[in-house]
Amino acid sequence: MQWSLHFLAHEDATSTKIATGRHPATSLDALRSKSAAACLDAWRTSFARSSSQGRYFLPLKGGIKNLFQPSYAKGGGWLPFIGESVTLCARATRAILNHTPIGEFRQHFFPAECTHCPCGHCQVETRQHIFANCCLFAHFPLTDLVPTVKDFVKFLKEHPSAFAFSSQDRPPAEPPEPL
């Protein structure tokens, strides 16, 4: 089979044409598509193992049952939902990876720092506490252990200080009510 490259110069553009030969499945485009599909399949297979995700990775559902899978196509799985602002994207990424300025993170990386939640109701501030139990984020709590991506983004929008780095972004802690 012979391959040929043709570079056609025009006044306003240059284009490249690659002859496909007798077997279109061996064209550059077909080979690129096959390679991309194999790469995405390997990525999803690896991602399905929890050890590849990391033990603190927050799974998110796309709908009622289906879990989001990694993808680079059409902006990926999560980015179309969180990509509207850099701040939202950063906070969502921190929350998904649990690499966020909360007690659970400080317990692992800065054990000498305080791990209590500013609400005063728990010893170690966790992502799940923030989602479901924290009085500082009580409006629209996220109680499902595997929330939908839409509910997750709604929670973040309802609570702009959730998973933010600056301590000034958080509302002041209220003293706990006596039991």
Contacts in CASP RR format, 6 or more apart in sequence:
PFRMAT RR
TARGET T0000
AUTHOR 0000-0000-0000
METHOD contacts of the structure
MODEL  1
MQWSLHFLAHEDATSTKIATGRHPATSLDALRSKSAAACLDAWRTSFARS
SSQGRYFLPLKGGIKNLFQPSYAKGGGWLPFIGESVTLCARATRAILNHT
PIGEFRQHFFPAECTHCPCGHCQVETRQHIFANCCLFAHFPLTDLVPTVK
DFVKFLKEHPSAFAFSSQDRPPAEPPEPL
1 21 0 8 1.000
1 22 0 8 1.000
1 23 0 8 1.000
1 26 0 8 1.000
2 19 0 8 1.000
2 21 0 8 1.000
3 18 0 8 1.000
3 19 0 8 1.000
3 21 0 8 1.000
4 18 0 8 1.000
4 19 0 8 1.000
5 16 0 8 1.000
5 17 0 8 1.000
5 18 0 8 1.000
6 16 0 8 1.000
6 17 0 8 1.000
7 14 0 8 1.000
7 15 0 8 1.000
7 16 0 8 1.000
8 14 0 8 1.000
8 15 0 8 1.000
8 17 0 8 1.000
18 27 0 8 1.000
18 28 0 8 1.000
20 26 0 8 1.000
20 27 0 8 1.000
21 27 0 8 1.000
24 30 0 8 1.000
40 71 0 8 1.000
40 72 0 8 1.000
40 73 0 8 1.000
43 70 0 8 1.000
44 69 0 8 1.000
44 70 0 8 1.000
46 52 0 8 1.000
47 53 0 8 1.000
47 69 0 8 1.000
47 70 0 8 1.000
50 57 0 8 1.000
53 59 0 8 1.000
56 97 0 8 1.000
56 98 0 8 1.000
56 99 0 8 1.000
56 127 0 8 1.000
57 96 0 8 1.000
57 97 0 8 1.000
57 98 0 8 1.000
58 95 0 8 1.000
58 96 0 8 1.000
58 97 0 8 1.000
58 98 0 8 1.000
58 127 0 8 1.000
58 152 0 8 1.000
59 67 0 8 1.000
59 68 0 8 1.000
59 146 0 8 1.000
60 67 0 8 1.000
60 68 0 8 1.000
60 78 0 8 1.000
60 96 0 8 1.000
60 146 0 8 1.000
60 147 0 8 1.000
60 148 0 8 1.000
60 149 0 8 1.000
60 152 0 8 1.000
61 67 0 8 1.000
61 68 0 8 1.000
61 146 0 8 1.000
61 147 0 8 1.000
61 148 0 8 1.000
61 149 0 8 1.000
62 68 0 8 1.000
62 148 0 8 1.000
62 149 0 8 1.000
62 150 0 8 1.000
63 148 0 8 1.000
63 149 0 8 1.000
64 148 0 8 1.000
67 146 0 8 1.000
68 77 0 8 1.000
68 78 0 8 1.000
68 149 0 8 1.000
69 77 0 8 1.000
70 76 0 8 1.000
70 77 0 8 1.000
71 77 0 8 1.000
74 80 0 8 1.000
78 92 0 8 1.000
78 96 0 8 1.000
78 149 0 8 1.000
79 89 0 8 1.000
81 149 0 8 1.000
81 150 0 8 1.000
81 153 0 8 1.000
82 88 0 8 1.000
82 89 0 8 1.000
82 92 0 8 1.000
82 93 0 8 1.000
82 153 0 8 1.000
82 156 0 8 1.000
83 89 0 8 1.000
87 160 0 8 1.000
87 164 0 8 1.000
88 153 0 8 1.000
88 156 0 8 1.000
88 157 0 8 1.000
91 100 0 8 1.000
91 156 0 8 1.000
91 162 0 8 1.000
91 163 0 8 1.000
91 164 0 8 1.000
92 152 0 8 1.000
92 153 0 8 1.000
92 156 0 8 1.000
92 163 0 8 1.000
93 99 0 8 1.000
94 100 0 8 1.000
94 101 0 8 1.000
94 163 0 8 1.000
95 127 0 8 1.000
95 152 0 8 1.000
95 156 0 8 1.000
95 162 0 8 1.000
95 163 0 8 1.000
98 104 0 8 1.000
98 105 0 8 1.000
98 127 0 8 1.000
99 105 0 8 1.000
100 127 0 8 1.000
100 163 0 8 1.000
101 163 0 8 1.000
101 164 0 8 1.000
101 165 0 8 1.000
102 117 0 8 1.000
102 125 0 8 1.000
102 126 0 8 1.000
102 127 0 8 1.000
102 130 0 8 1.000
102 163 0 8 1.000
103 113 0 8 1.000
103 114 0 8 1.000
103 115 0 8 1.000
103 116 0 8 1.000
103 117 0 8 1.000
103 124 0 8 1.000
103 125 0 8 1.000
103 126 0 8 1.000
104 115 0 8 1.000
104 124 0 8 1.000
104 125 0 8 1.000
104 126 0 8 1.000
104 127 0 8 1.000
106 113 0 8 1.000
106 114 0 8 1.000
106 115 0 8 1.000
107 115 0 8 1.000
107 124 0 8 1.000
115 123 0 8 1.000
115 124 0 8 1.000
115 125 0 8 1.000
116 122 0 8 1.000
116 123 0 8 1.000
116 124 0 8 1.000
116 125 0 8 1.000
117 124 0 8 1.000
117 125 0 8 1.000
117 129 0 8 1.000
117 130 0 8 1.000
117 134 0 8 1.000
117 136 0 8 1.000
118 125 0 8 1.000
118 136 0 8 1.000
118 170 0 8 1.000
118 172 0 8 1.000
118 173 0 8 1.000
119 134 0 8 1.000
119 135 0 8 1.000
119 136 0 8 1.000
119 173 0 8 1.000
119 174 0 8 1.000
119 176 0 8 1.000
120 173 0 8 1.000
120 175 0 8 1.000
120 176 0 8 1.000
121 133 0 8 1.000
121 134 0 8 1.000
121 135 0 8 1.000
121 176 0 8 1.000
122 129 0 8 1.000
122 133 0 8 1.000
122 134 0 8 1.000
125 134 0 8 1.000
128 145 0 8 1.000
130 136 0 8 1.000
130 137 0 8 1.000
130 162 0 8 1.000
130 163 0 8 1.000
131 137 0 8 1.000
131 141 0 8 1.000
131 142 0 8 1.000
131 143 0 8 1.000
131 147 0 8 1.000
131 155 0 8 1.000
132 141 0 8 1.000
132 142 0 8 1.000
132 143 0 8 1.000
133 141 0 8 1.000
135 174 0 8 1.000
136 161 0 8 1.000
136 170 0 8 1.000
136 171 0 8 1.000
136 173 0 8 1.000
136 174 0 8 1.000
137 155 0 8 1.000
137 159 0 8 1.000
137 162 0 8 1.000
139 158 0 8 1.000
139 159 0 8 1.000
140 154 0 8 1.000
140 155 0 8 1.000
140 158 0 8 1.000
140 159 0 8 1.000
141 155 0 8 1.000
142 151 0 8 1.000
142 152 0 8 1.000
142 155 0 8 1.000
144 151 0 8 1.000
147 155 0 8 1.000
155 162 0 8 1.000
156 162 0 8 1.000
156 163 0 8 1.000
160 169 0 8 1.000
161 169 0 8 1.000
161 170 0 8 1.000
161 171 0 8 1.000
164 170 0 8 1.000
END
